[in-house]
Amino acid sequence: MSVTDESIQQFLRYLKQERGYSDYTIDAYGRDLNQFVNFYSEYANSVPLDISRVNRLGVRHYLGMLSENGLEMSSITRKLASLKSFFKYLIRQGEVDSSPVAMVRSPKTSKKLPVTISEEQISQLIDTMAHDDFISIRNKAILELFYSTGIRLGELIGLNHGDINYSRLTMRVFGKGSKERIIPFGQRAERTLNQYLKKRREEFGKVLLESPLFISIRDRRISRPTVQKMVTGILQTVSEQKHLSPHVLRHSFASHLLDHGADLNAVKDLLGHNSLATTQLYTHIKIEKMKEVYKQAHPHAD
């Protein structure tokens, strides 16, 4: 069997229709597979790539090439996961008998602590944001909702007006794998949302239940790059940390909940994590903070 654009597209359609993967994840899988096919076609001198030519040693050469090019281990791990998923699909379709990547181990990655910003910095951000035009009012509502709920970027973009229950102060989001969950939000988020919706009705008219919650100045669903660029730019005004992004507000949401005594399992459910081990990473932030206080204050710390 030859690996063609069509065979990859069939796999990507399977991920979307049967596995419920997001468009963002599907795009990443597509890029990963095309990169692998381009590499292996040259490596095995096989154009189009004959799937029977793929073996474990060649896959290791591919991973080595990625490492030599300076790719982070987390990205290499994801690319290997894309390959494993693709070969599982081919086995299920009867196209191959076994997977040459099944026994290839993912490279070990050192877990980095999530980047967060302080409660004071977030208050400074949101309280001082302008709110005299549609864009600034919308942006303030987006930041408040990110911090008040801990939702992911893709989940925020996918929100419709009908997903918000204003009487119960809850919202319905669809997370990874299209898993639905209900998340509460506070009165501050309610106020900023109402201010945004009032201004939106003035500018664009009635907001239907099926309408996107957040829109661009052209009355279309707001895009991922627009939100990323906006949030990163605002975060840079109060923090000099690297890798600032909307996810920093999600990390801060979880970290601050735990700082104030929230149950770890409850935080796990709010974040939509499948595993408690993922949520436990936030407890390390609290430990690091305590160690820092100890070093600064205790006479025997050194």
Secondary structure, DSSP 8 states (H G I E B T S, - for coil): -EE-HHHHHHHHHHHHHTS---HHHHHHHHHHHHHHHHHHHHHTT-SSEEGGG--HHHHHHHHHHHHHTT--HHHHHHHHHHHHHHHHHHHHTTS-SS-TTTT---------------HHHHHHHHHTS--SSHHHHHHHHHHHHHHHH---HHHHHT-BGGGEETTTTEEEEE-GGG-EEEEE--HHHHHHHHHHHHHHHHHH----TTSBSSB-TTSSB--HHHHHHHHHHHHTTT---SS-SHHHHHHHHHHHHHHTT--HHHHHHHHT-S-HHHHHHHHHHHHHHHHHHHHHH-TT--
